[in-house]
Each structure stands twice: as structure tokens, then as C-alpha cells.
Amino acid sequence: MPITRGSSARSARLPRSTRTSTTSDDAPCRIERVGNYVFPSNQRSEAYGLSLVEAAMCGKPMISCELGTGTSYVNKAGKTGLVVPPSDPTRLAEAINRFVDSPVETANWGRAARDRYVRLFTADRMGKSYAELYCQLDSRRR
């Protein structure tokens, strides 16, 4: 059933594979059980979107809003999923429908999300990146 104006994810009865995000200590476990990840936050206070990193870790294609923060750094539009304008339920619904209607494309985005996670967001990779940055900053002081 396509999502249309005035419907919500809950009332649209999305397939089991598509659910919106929730905040919880067991979020990574929940993310593993879904096929797609929708992060509809429309507030700039969601500066990074750690749950998007968790979704990428699990190889899930993502839908997020362009907030002018780190969320679009984690979810690259057209590469790891879709990015829509905030507070635009029509565009969000279109993106969800595209996920539902395009399983091959979303599977490719999910694989790309996992690859991007491994390249950029593992604890080891992030630790090395911070160490390199600190060395660069320290060398500038001298």
C-alpha cells in the first residue's frame, strides 16, 4: 500500500521490512531485524544521527532528512539511501514508496552503507582519524 498525503507510517501498514526509527538502548538489535531504515528527524539538534551509523553498520539502506548537519555525511544521497527535505511528509512518503518498490536498488544501497561504515565509522578507523588529526594540529603549533 503506497503512503499518501495524510497517512502515517503506522496507518499505512508498511511492510515489516520498513519501519521508522525509535530511541532505545537495544536499537542496533532492532535495526538488524529490518530491511530498511527511516530516520525522519526534522530537528537540527540531531546533529549526527548515531542511529544512522548503526543502520550502516547493519548494512541497511537509509532515508534521512537534510538537516545541514552530519546526518547527510552518514547517509550519502543516492549512494547509501535517500535524503529528503525536513518536515516534508510528501517527499518522505515518496522515498519510503521508492524503497518498497525498488528492492534491488535498496539492497545495493544497503551494501554501500555497510562498505561506507567499514571505511569510515568503525571504532578503529575513527580512532586512527582522530590520532591523525591531533598529530596534524600538534605539528602546526611547532
C-alpha positions as CSV (number, residue, x, y, z in Angstrom):
1,M,0.0,0.0,0.0
2,P,1.6,3.3,-1.0
3,I,1.8,6.0,1.6
4,T,-0.2,9.1,0.5
5,R,-0.7,12.6,1.9
6,G,-2.3,12.4,5.3
7,S,-1.2,8.9,6.1
8,S,1.4,7.9,8.6
9,A,3.9,5.1,8.6
10,R,1.7,3.3,11.2
11,S,-1.6,3.7,9.4
12,A,-0.1,2.9,6.0
13,R,0.8,-0.6,7.4
14,L,4.3,-0.6,5.9
15,P,5.8,-4.0,5.1
16,R,7.7,-5.5,8.0
17,S,10.9,-4.6,6.3
18,T,10.4,-0.8,6.6
19,R,10.0,0.9,10.0
20,T,10.7,4.3,11.3
21,S,13.4,4.8,14.0
22,T,12.9,4.7,17.7
23,T,15.2,5.6,20.5
24,S,16.2,2.7,22.7
25,D,19.2,1.0,24.2
26,D,18.6,-2.0,22.0
27,A,18.3,0.0,18.8
28,P,21.2,-1.8,17.0
29,C,19.4,-5.2,17.7
30,R,16.2,-3.9,16.3
31,I,17.9,-2.4,13.2
32,E,19.3,-5.8,12.3
33,R,15.8,-7.2,12.1
34,V,14.5,-4.7,9.5
35,G,15.3,-4.4,5.8
36,N,15.3,-0.6,5.5
37,Y,15.9,2.3,7.9
38,V,13.9,5.5,8.0
39,F,15.2,8.4,10.1
40,P,12.6,11.2,9.8
41,S,14.2,13.6,12.3
42,N,13.5,17.2,11.3
43,Q,15.4,19.0,14.0
44,R,19.0,20.3,13.8
45,S,19.5,19.1,17.3
46,E,20.0,15.7,15.7
47,A,23.4,16.8,14.6
48,Y,24.9,13.5,13.7
49,G,22.4,10.7,13.8
50,L,24.2,7.9,15.6
51,S,21.4,5.5,14.7
52,L,22.2,6.1,11.0
53,V,25.8,4.9,11.7
54,E,24.2,1.8,13.4
55,A,22.0,1.3,10.4
56,A,25.0,1.5,8.1
57,M,26.9,-1.0,10.4
58,C,24.0,-3.4,9.8
59,G,24.0,-2.8,6.0
60,K,20.6,-1.1,5.9
61,P,19.7,1.4,3.2
62,M,18.6,4.6,4.8
63,I,16.2,7.5,4.4
64,S,17.0,10.7,6.3
65,C,16.3,14.4,6.2
66,E,18.7,17.0,5.1
67,L,19.3,19.0,8.3
68,G,22.6,20.7,7.4
69,T,24.3,18.5,10.0
70,G,26.2,15.3,10.0
71,T,23.2,13.1,9.0
72,S,23.8,13.6,5.3
73,Y,27.5,12.8,5.9
74,V,26.5,9.4,7.2
75,N,23.7,8.8,4.7
76,K,25.0,9.8,1.2
77,A,22.1,10.7,-1.1
78,G,21.8,8.2,-3.9
79,K,24.7,6.1,-2.6
80,T,23.6,4.7,0.8
81,G,19.9,5.7,0.6
82,L,17.8,8.7,0.1
83,V,17.8,12.2,1.7
84,V,14.7,14.3,1.7
85,P,13.8,17.8,2.9
86,P,12.8,18.0,6.6
87,S,9.2,18.5,7.5
88,D,8.0,17.3,4.1
89,P,5.8,14.3,4.6
90,T,5.1,14.0,0.8
91,R,8.7,13.6,-0.1
92,L,9.3,11.3,2.9
93,A,6.4,9.1,1.7
94,E,7.8,9.1,-1.9
95,A,11.1,8.0,-0.6
96,I,9.5,5.2,1.5
97,N,7.5,4.1,-1.5
98,R,10.6,4.0,-3.6
99,F,12.3,1.7,-1.0
100,V,9.3,-0.6,-1.1
101,D,9.0,-0.6,-4.9
102,S,12.8,-1.0,-5.6
103,P,14.2,-3.9,-3.6
104,V,17.2,-4.3,-5.9
105,E,18.2,-0.7,-5.6
106,T,17.7,-0.6,-1.8
107,A,19.8,-3.8,-1.5
108,N,22.6,-2.1,-3.4
109,W,22.3,1.0,-1.1
110,G,22.5,-1.3,1.9
111,R,25.7,-2.9,0.7
112,A,27.1,0.5,0.0
113,A,26.1,1.7,3.5
114,R,28.0,-1.3,5.1
115,D,31.0,-0.6,2.9
116,R,31.0,3.1,3.9
117,Y,30.6,2.1,7.6
118,V,33.7,-0.1,7.4
119,R,35.7,2.6,5.5
120,L,34.8,5.5,7.8
121,F,32.9,4.7,11.0
122,T,34.4,1.7,12.8
123,A,35.9,2.4,16.2
124,D,39.4,1.6,14.8
125,R,39.0,3.8,11.8
126,M,37.6,6.8,13.8
127,G,40.4,6.4,16.4
128,K,43.0,6.5,13.7
129,S,41.4,9.5,12.1
130,Y,41.4,11.4,15.4
131,A,45.0,10.5,16.1
132,E,46.0,11.7,12.6
133,L,44.1,15.0,13.2
134,Y,45.7,15.6,16.5
135,C,49.2,15.0,15.0
136,Q,48.4,17.5,12.3
137,L,47.2,20.1,14.7
138,D,50.2,19.5,17.0
139,S,52.6,19.9,14.1
140,R,51.1,23.3,13.3
141,R,51.8,24.6,16.8
142,R,55.5,24.0,16.3
